[in-house]
Amino acid sequence: MTRKQIDQLIKTHSAQRDFAKDQLDKYYYELEAQNQESKWLNRYIKHKRIVEDLKKEIPDDE
């Protein structure tokens, strides 16, 4: 992947990670009452790991 592709993926997955975190911060107890908190926790963790892995990626064009 090129640096541009990696940066775009980091931007996308960071936004998804941040959205999941925001939902958990704002609505945790409501999500818990609906048995949805683990779905949002898993979503947050998934995108957090993707961002961490992408930041370690070495671009093909450097």
Order of alpha helices (4+ residues) and beta strands (2+ residues): alpha-alpha
